[in-house]
């Protein structure tokens, strides 16, 4: 069976978990705290980052959330997550890169650093200036998602895709850390409510980090 080395609040791990769930790939979770830099984990991935997916019996080690997602898109026909024409597939990949790069770099990464890593690892207080800026930028990302959903049923087109899984994975972590103000974003909240209701998403919402508790609305589909 596949073993997924992951950290509960790693959005890239969550992206892969959603992909595996939608594809129906059996796997077991192995919790990995990247900052510990365990020798055994560094041997799997010299970059020391989650997620890493291992099938020991076949000697397969997959690294990087996009590479892992592409592997299962190529090897499992069920539930295509990069569907459609070449142009459609290019749009899915563009949005995946946007959310993995911009949304993570500007919002999710800073929130993780200030509200999780500093607290659990460094025992330092968060920088409130950084938090305010990340939350401000988060609002502009929600505006962009609103715009996409004004023109499409799903983020990249008419059907659910890896773009939706990626955006939802990042937003779920930001939301857990209290960094999202959903008010005034009806298109995005309606879309995210649908994502939260999917069977593959429910296990993510049920998990809790030690010491850090999410907002009361975090696991509620209707946000109330």
N, C-alpha and C positions, 0 to 999 in steps of 0.2 A: 504494500500500500504506500501511496505517496505520504511523505511527511513534510509539512509546511512549517518551516522555522519562521516565526512571526512574533510581532509585538502587538498587543491589543490596540494601542493607540497609534500604530503606524498606518497611515492612510494607504500606503502602497501594499501593505499586507492585507488590508481590508479589500482593496481592489481585487487582489488575487483570490481572496476567499469568496467574493461575490462571483467572480468568473468561474471558479471551480463549482460553486453551487449551481449556477445557471446551466453549466455543462454536465452536471450530474457526476462529477469526478469524486470518488471516495478518497478521503484523506484524513489524517490526524494532525492535530495542532501541537507544535512544540514551541513553548514560549521561549523567546530569546530576547534578552536585554542587550542591545548592541553596544552600549557604553561599557559593558563588562569585558568586552574583547576576549572572550574565551578562545583558547587555542583551537579547540575543536571546531568552533564556528568560523574562525579566521581561515582554517584549512579548507572549509567549504567555500567561503567567499572572502578573498583577501581584502575586499573593500569594507568588510565588517558591517554590512547593511542588510536589513530585512527588506523583502522576503527572500528566502531560499527554499526551493522545492526539491526534495530528494526522493528518488525511487531506488533504494539500495540494491534490491534484487537484480535490477537491470543496469546498475551503475550510472544512472542519470542524475545529474545535478543541474538544475535550472536556476538562473540568477537574473534579477531585475524584473519588476512587475510587468513591464511591457513585453519583454522577451517571453516571459512565462505565459502571458495572455495570448500572444501570437502562436506559441507552441500548441496550445489547446485549440485555438481557432483552426489551425492547420490539420490537427490530428483527430478532432471530434466534430462530426457534422451536426450534432444536436445543438439547437439554440444558437445560430450564427450571431456573433457579436460584432463582426466587422462585415456587415452585409452589403448587398447591392452592387451597383456598377463600380468601375474603377474610381469615378468621381465621388460616389457615395463613400467608398472605403477611405479615400483620401480625406474626406471631411471628418469621418470618425477619428482617424489618426491625428488630424490637426487638433481637434478638440481634446483628445487624450493628452497630447503634448502640452496644450494650453493649461489644462487643469493640473497636470503633474508638474509643470514648470512654474507658471505664473501664480495660480491659486495657491499652490503649496509654498512657493518661495515668498510670496507677499503676505500670506495670511496664516496658513496652517503651520508652516515651519516656525515662524516667530511665536505663535501661540504655544506650540509644543515646548519650545525653548523656555519661555517665560513661566508658563503655568504647570508644566510637567517636569522637564529636565532639571530646572533650577531647584524645584522643590524636592524631587526625589533623589537627585544625584548630588547637587552642589549645596543643598540646604540654604539657598539664598532666596531673598524676596524677589518678586518679579519687577521688571522695569515698567512702570505704568505708562510711560511715554510710548514704549514699543507696543504695548497692548492697545492703547488708544489708536495708534496708527494702523495696526493690523485690522482692528474692528472697523475702522473707517474704510479701508481698502476693501474689506469683505463686502461692504455694501455695494461698491461698484461692480464686484463680481456677480452679486445677485442681480444687479441691473442688467448685466450682460446675459445672464441666464433667462431673465424675464424676456429680453429681446428675442433670444433664440426661440423661446416657447410661444412667442407671439406669432411666429412664422412657421412653426413645425409642431408636430404632435410630440415628438421626443427631441432630445437635444441636437442630434445629428441628422434627423430626418423622420420618416413615417413609422419607424420601428425602434424598439429598444436596442441599444448598442453598448459597446464598451465605453463610449463617451458618457453615457448615463451612469454606468457603474463607477467610472473614475470620478466624476463630479460628486456623486453621492458619497463615495468613500471619503473624499477630502472634507466635504461639508459635514459629514457625521462626526469626524474628529474635532473640527472647529466648533461644532455645536456642543459636543461633550464638554469642551473647555470653556463654554460660555462666551464664545467669540462671535456669535451670529445674532443679529437683530432681524427677525423675519418680517417685522411689520412693514407694510407697504409693498410687499413682494408676493402678490397673490398667485401669479403664474408659477413662480418657483416653489412656493409652499404647497400648492396643489400637486405639482410634479413630485416633490420630495415626499409628500404624504403617500403617493402611490408607490414610490420606491421603498419607503419604510414598511409598507404593508406586504411586500413580497416575502415569501417564505425564506429566501436566501438571505434577506436582510435582518430578519428578526433575531437570529443568534448574536449578531453584532450589537444590537440595541440592548440585549439582555446582560451583556458583560459589564463589569465594573472594575475600575482600577482601585487598588488600595490607596487610601488617603484622599484621593481626588474623586469627588462625586459630581455627576452631571446635573444640569438644570432639571427641574421637575417635568418639563415638557419633552425631554430628550427622547424617551421611548414611546411617546404617545403619538399615534398616527394623526390625530386631529390637532396636535400641538396644544391641547388644553387639558 
